Structure formats: structure tokens, C-alpha cells
Amino acid sequence: MPGRPRCPDRHVNDHQMRLYMKHRLKDGPASAAARAGFSVATAYRIEEDPRLPSQKKGPRERRREDPLAEIFDAEVVPLLQSAPDIRPVAVLEEMLRRHAHLSRGVRRTLERRIRVWRALHGEEREVVFRQVHEPGRLGLSDFTEMQAVGVTVAGVALDHRLYHFRLACSGFEHAHVILGGESYVALAEGLQNALWALGGAPHEHRSDSLSAAFRNLDREARDDLTTRYQALCAHYGMQPTRNNRGIAHENGAIESPHGHLKSVIRDALLLRGSVDFTDVAAYRCFIDEIVSRVNARNGKRIEAEHPFLQLLPNTRTSDYEETRVYVTSTGGFVLRKVFYTVPSRLIGHRLRVRLYDDRLELFLGGTALMTLERGRPGASGKHGHVIDYRHVIHALRRKPMALLNLVYRDQLFPREAYRLTFDRLCEQLSPRAACKTMVELLSLAHERTCEAQVAHALEQYLADGRLPDLDELRSRFAPDPAAVPQVHVQLASLSDYEALLDANMEITA
């Protein structure tokens, strides 16, 4: 079938040329030219010169003067040799400073020329070697920052990290919300949670250098931390390893999934419609649900790797640091630059403290006393405070003026309404009257166990522009006598007990 006639303004291409030569094997020039889509005159020219059109084209020549001809070899190359890591934009700025006639329009040309020079004459670069991951062999741990996600708890920005564990072969993942920094406690808690969720342990566990955990420790403390980490891995039969400091791609099997996991979390927050959570526990449930979806997608691979994992021991090992503190006359103790209050009856005692990432467990000897929320010092190194007004309210009732200049006064108020009420009292009453009224309000909230209800009433007083009325609040939150049940106890007759004893003696005989 003859080809389409060629337009006069179009050149013959290689495809037409090959088609012509194919038909020329059995047809004449005119017929073959018609099938290829060009004229007979073109066919006779091809007969004289059978080269392809692409072979007839000459090399492309420069159409304008090279603006870097005089300076690239003379000035740019020595600069690249003396400072191999210098950026092309810095080279451009230097050349513009030296040569006023140069235009900024040469930037792309300079960048391409530098890229080609480095490819031909530059230093050898780091090579990443892809690895074959054997099932059950390697598990990796790392921490990743989460500030950019913008999560809030009760309207307050949550300063936190994620502990991230991953199996290199199947891709099993586990994430745990860490409220403090990178530490052995965070690593131990997160790693053990991951292993028990997995139901097995890999033969090797790799982490980064945990530089944040070691930065401010002396040699003895670093050695102790290393020993504890090795003992943790030995408890689960894992060989502890670390990648070289500053070489992130050695931990590539978890560094890259950091970004993927955070992207999934951002998308889930957008679908949720809010980044605010009622408490940290709700946020942790949210993270667990997201990670479980990721693991569900890799379910077959995880199931295939599971037989190659080691069995777990019968119990977990310790995932806390233990220390001792002394309760001073201030009604509390200081630990890691944070002051904690405890009941005043513990003043003068030494307590044993188990320090977790998010809580403190207090013991007096072997007796468990209470659990406190763990506090953190301020960003500038200022001491933090974890205050429970119930621990000190009885003493404040005897010394109400102590509230006026109390170091931890703002942390003493359990809710914002109490703090705003105290500010209003200080504005309209004398310092003594303001402190006495505020202490009585806190005492009422504690004794009648109505902290939230009193806060709601104080918000109403603030909205109405009135000062709180203590008598009104006491009557409102006083126990209702009608609500107290009347309990009537009818004592059994002593003769009934004697009958039971007689019957028991007969059965024994």
C-alpha cells in the first residue's frame, strides 16, 4: 500500500528512509518512494547517497559566545579543587564579585558546567550498598521528632517524640509516644512494648548512637547506660549493635519509614478534622490504630517472618530508672530539676522512686505509695513543678498568706478558672482577704470532691463580674441530708449462735 504523500515543507526522516530501502529490494525507485511517502526526485537523491538523514546532520555548534570561556578553567576549577563541597550559587556570587561584566543569567550554565566537571574530575562519593534482609535477623529502633505535626492536648501543644521500631525484613512497625527526650527509659519501654506486641524477638537489635541520651553524661554514667542497654538486649537474646554516628543510611531500614509514618499520621489528622486530643492516652490510641493499619497491609510478610523470631522470656525486664529522694520540709522533693509535692506526712522520709518516661512510682520501703505524673524542666533550664494542691491545702489553711508569693503558685491551681479568680480577688480585695478566700475555695473543692463543679461556678462568677460568695458555694456543695441512706442493723440473737455451735459439735462427734 503506498505511503502518505510527504508535505513539501517536511524533511525525510529515518523511518521513511528505512521503509524506502525495504521496498527498494523488490520495487523500483518510483514505487518504493510512493510507499515511503516522498517524491521520486528524493528517491534518486537517496540512490546517490544511501546514508540515513540523522547521519547527514553535522554536530551542533555554539550559537553565541561562551560567557565562561575565560574564567571557568582559570578560576572556577581551582576553586572547586580547593573547596570540593562549595555550592554552585556561592561560586556564582564570587565570580560576579570578581567580574562585573558577568550576568546572573549564566547561573544555569555555570551549574551544568560544575555538575559535569564534578562527574569527570570530582571526588569519589559515598556508595550505599543495598542489603538482603534475612527473616527474623534484624530489628531497628530510632526516635523521630513530631513537633511539625502540631498535635495538641486539651488545647496545649504537645512536645513529644515517637519511638519507632521496625523489622527490616517484613516491615512490622511499632510506635510509642515519648514525652521526654531520647533516653534509656524511653528506649527500654518502647522496645519492650514492640517485642510483646510482635510476639517474638529478632536476633539482632540496632539503634543509632542515642547521642541525646549520652550528651550530658559523664564517663561512669555512660558506661552504666551501656551496661543496662546490653542487659536489656541479653534478656531477649538479641545482639545489640549501633550504626556509626552521623551516617543515617546505615539505619536506612527505619530512617526512611520515619517520613512515611509521619505522612500517614498527617493524613489521618486531616481526615479526623482536628489535631487536638482530650489527653495523651487518646493520642496514643490514635497512633496505635494508625500503626495497626500499616501492619495489616504487611500481614502476610509479618506472618511469614514470625517463625524465624526468638521466643519471648516469661516476663519483661525493668524499663525504668530507680533512685532515692528525700522529702524536705517544703512538702516535696526535687528530681531531675523538677519539684514534686507529696502528702506532708512523708516529710523526713527517704522514698524509692521508679522513673518512667511519663510517670513516677513512689515506694516507702517495699510499700507502693502513689504514682505521679512526670514533669520536665523548662526550655531555658528553669526548674519545673508538678503540684497537687490536695497535698498542701491543709497547711495553706493555717498560713493562707503563703499563697501570695508562692514559688509554684500558678501550678497550684488545678484549673484555669481558679487562677483567673485569684487574679480578680487580688485586684478587688486586700492581699490577706484575697489569699484567705482563694485558699477556702481550694479547700472546698478538696473536701467536697467537687473541683470541676466549683470551677464551673467560678467561671460563672467571672462572666457576671462578681466575686465568689463562699457561703453560697458551701451551701450549694454541702451534702444533702436527704441523700444519706438510713441504715438499720438488726442484730442476731445469741441463741442462734448457740444453736449453730451445738449442730457443729454433733457433726464432729
Long-range contacts (C-beta under 8 A, 24 or more apart in sequence): 1-35, 2-34, 2-35, 2-37, 3-34, 3-35, 3-36, 3-37, 4-37, 5-37, 6-37, 6-38, 6-39, 6-42, 11-53, 12-38, 12-42, 12-46, 12-53, 13-53, 14-52, 14-53, 14-54, 17-46, 17-52, 17-53, 18-52, 20-46, 21-50, 67-102, 67-103, 67-106, 67-109, 68-106, 68-109, 68-110, 68-113, 71-95, 71-98, 71-99, 72-113, 76-110, 76-113, 76-114, 77-117, 80-114, 80-117, 80-118, 80-122, 84-122, 84-123, 88-114, 88-115, 126-249, 128-249, 128-252, 133-168, 133-169, 133-253, 134-169, 134-308, 135-169, 135-170, 135-304, 135-305, 135-308, 136-169, 136-200, 136-202, 136-203, 136-305, 136-307, 136-308, 136-309, 136-310, 137-168, 137-169, 137-202, 137-203, 137-204, 137-308, 138-167, 138-168, 138-169, 138-202, 138-203, 138-204, 138-205, 138-206, 138-253, 139-165, 139-166, 139-167, 139-168, 139-194, 139-201, 139-202, 139-204, 139-205, 139-206, 139-238, 140-165, 140-166, 140-167, 140-168, 140-205, 140-206, 140-207, 140-251, 140-253, 140-254, 141-165, 141-187, 141-190, 141-191, 141-194, 141-205, 141-206, 141-207, 141-254, 142-207, 142-208, 142-251, 142-254, 142-255, 142-258, 143-178, 143-182, 143-186, 143-212, 144-258, 144-261, 144-262, 146-262, 148-262, 149-262, 149-265, 149-266, 149-269, 149-275, 150-275, 151-269, 151-275, 151-276, 151-277, 151-283, 152-275, 152-276, 152-277, 153-276, 153-277, 153-278, 153-279, 153-280, 153-283, 154-276, 154-277, 154-278, 154-279, 155-276, 158-280, 158-283, 159-376, 161-186, 162-261, 162-287, 163-187, 163-189, 163-190, 163-191, 164-254, 164-257, 164-258, 164-261, 165-190, 165-191, 165-194, 165-254, 166-253, 166-254, 166-257, 167-198, 167-202, 167-302, 167-305, 168-253, 169-301, 169-305, 170-298, 170-301, 170-302, 170-304, 170-305, 171-257, 171-298, 171-301, 171-302, 172-198, 172-295, 172-298, 172-302, 172-305, 173-257, 173-261, 173-291, 173-294, 173-295, 174-198, 174-291, 175-261, 175-287, 175-288, 175-290, 175-291, 176-284, 176-287, 177-280, 177-283, 177-284, 177-287, 178-357, 179-280, 179-357, 179-358, 179-374, 179-376, 180-357, 180-358, 180-374, 180-376, 181-212, 181-213, 182-210, 182-211, 182-212, 182-213, 183-212, 183-213, 183-357, 184-210, 184-213, 184-225, 184-228, 184-229, 184-321, 185-319, 185-320, 185-321, 185-355, 185-356, 185-357, 186-357, 187-213, 187-229, 188-228, 188-232, 188-317, 188-318, 188-319, 188-320, 189-319, 189-320, 189-356, 189-357, 191-232, 192-316, 192-317, 192-319, 195-236, 195-312, 196-312, 196-316, 198-306, 198-309, 199-306, 199-309, 199-312, 200-306, 200-309, 200-310, 200-311, 200-312, 201-236, 201-237, 201-238, 201-309, 201-310, 201-311, 201-312, 202-238, 202-309, 202-310, 203-237, 203-238, 203-239, 203-310, 204-238, 204-239, 204-241, 205-233, 205-236, 205-238, 205-239, 205-240, 205-241, 206-241, 206-242, 206-243, 206-251, 207-240, 207-241, 207-242, 207-243, 208-242, 208-243, 208-245, 208-248, 208-251, 209-242, 209-243, 209-244, 209-245, 211-245, 231-317, 232-317, 235-313, 235-317, 236-310, 236-312, 236-313, 237-310, 238-310, 261-290, 261-291, 261-294, 264-290, 264-294, 265-290, 280-358, 319-356, 320-354, 320-355, 320-356, 320-361, 321-354, 321-355, 322-352, 322-353, 322-354, 322-355, 323-352, 323-353, 323-355, 324-350, 324-351, 324-352, 324-353, 325-350, 325-351, 325-353, 326-350, 326-351, 327-351, 331-391, 331-392, 331-395, 332-391, 334-383, 335-360, 336-377, 337-377, 337-381, 337-383, 337-384, 338-374, 338-375, 338-376, 338-377, 338-383, 338-384, 338-385, 338-386, 339-383, 339-384, 339-385, 339-386, 339-387, 339-408, 340-372, 340-375, 340-386, 341-386, 341-387, 341-388, 341-391, 341-392, 342-369, 342-370, 342-372, 342-391, 343-391, 344-391, 344-392, 344-394, 344-395, 385-411, 386-411, 387-411, 387-412, 389-413, 389-414, 389-442, 389-446, 390-446, 393-439, 393-442, 393-443, 393-446, 396-439, 396-442, 396-443, 397-439, 397-440, 397-443, 400-432, 400-435, 400-436, 400-438, 400-439, 401-431, 401-432, 401-435, 402-435, 403-435, 403-438, 403-439, 404-431, 404-434, 404-435, 412-442, 413-442, 414-445, 414-451, 414-455, 415-451, 415-452, 415-455, 417-455, 417-456, 417-458, 417-459, 417-462, 418-442, 418-455, 418-458, 420-458, 420-462, 421-458, 421-461, 421-462, 421-468, 424-462, 424-467, 425-467, 428-467, 429-467, 437-467, 437-468, 437-470, 440-470, 441-468, 441-470, 441-473, 444-470, 444-473, 444-474, 444-477, 448-477, 448-478, 448-479, 450-477, 453-477
